[in-house]
C-alpha cells in the first residue's frame, strides 16, 4: 500500500490523505480488532480461575465487542445486539466447559 498524501500547509505540517487509503486502513484495523478480540477473550478466560472474575471478564469483553462493532461497522442496532449475544454465549459455554 502506497502512502499518498499531500501537504496542505508545510508550516503547520497538516496533510491531506486520500480517502480510499484512510477507509482501507480503518477497515484493516477493524478486521484485526474483530479477529483478535475473541482470541484474547479465550486466552484471558482460560488463564483466570476465579469464577467471579471470569464473569466480570465476560461482561468486559462483551462490552468491548459491542463497542468495536459500533465503531467499525455500519450494522444496525439489532445486528450488533445479535452478534454480541452470540459472542457472550460462546464465552459462557467456554467458561462452563473449562470450570475447575
VEXPABA-96611 format. One record per residue (C-alpha): residue in three letters; x, y, z. Coordinates in steps of 0.02 Angstrom, whole numbers, padded with zeros to 5 digits, always signed. Example, Ala and Ser with C-alpha at 12.3 -4.5 7.8 and 13.67 -1.06 7.14 Angstrom:
BEGIN
ALA+00615-00225+00390SER+00684-00053+00357
//
This chain:
BEGIN
UNK+00000+00000+00000UNK+00072+00164-00055UNK+00056+00311+00064UNK-00017+00450-00041UNK-00033+00615+00046UNK-00001+00794+00002UNK+00044+00935+00119UNK-00091+01066+00140UNK+00014+01180+00245UNK+00202+01149+00257UNK+00222+01263+00407UNK+00092+01180+00519UNK+00130+01006+00447UNK-00052+00971+00403UNK-00076+00835+00272UNK-00225+00777+00171UNK-00235+00590+00140UNK-00327+00501+00001UNK-00498+00450+00068UNK-00486+00274-00006UNK-00324+00243+00089UNK-00397+00305+00253UNK-00550+00193+00232UNK-00441+00044+00188UNK-00331+00068+00342UNK-00485+00088+00453UNK-00557-00073+00379UNK-00393-00163+00414UNK-00392-00103+00595UNK-00574-00156+00616UNK-00539-00328+00544UNK-00387-00352+00654UNK-00484-00298+00808UNK-00631-00411+00770UNK-00512-00557+00744UNK-00405-00530+00898UNK-00542-00489+01024UNK-00618-00665+01030UNK-00445-00744+01040UNK-00394-00626+01179UNK-00555-00664+01272UNK-00523-00852+01266UNK-00343-00832+01324UNK-00393-00720+01470UNK-00541-00829+01520UNK-00431-00984+01515UNK-00298-00907+01625UNK-00417-00839+01758UNK-00475-00969+01884UNK-00589-00866+01998UNK-00768-00882+01933UNK-00823-00708+01987UNK-00676-00630+01895UNK-00715-00737+01743UNK-00894-00671+01741UNK-00828-00494+01754UNK-00710-00528+01609UNK-00856-00594+01505UNK-00950-00432+01538UNK-00797-00328+01494UNK-00759-00422+01332UNK-00942-00417+01282UNK-00948-00228+01302UNK-00783-00209+01207UNK-00851-00319+01067UNK-01011-00217+01053UNK-00913-00054+01052UNK-00795-00121+00918UNK-00944-00167+00810UNK-01023+00004+00836UNK-00865+00097+00790UNK-00802-00009+00646UNK-00962-00061+00557UNK-01122+00016+00494UNK-01226-00125+00569UNK-01399-00092+00636UNK-01430-00097+00823UNK-01518-00266+00812UNK-01372-00341+00714UNK-01248-00280+00845UNK-01360-00349+00982UNK-01372-00519+00897UNK-01184-00531+00866UNK-01146-00475+01044UNK-01268-00603+01117UNK-01186-00740+01014UNK-01013-00684+01070UNK-01067-00683+01253UNK-01147-00855+01233UNK-00986-00929+01165UNK-00889-00857+01311UNK-01013-00927+01438UNK-01004-01100+01358UNK-00814-01090+01359UNK-00811-01044+01543UNK-00936-01181+01585UNK-00836-01313+01494UNK-00669-01262+01572UNK-00726-01240+01752UNK-00609-01320+01878
//
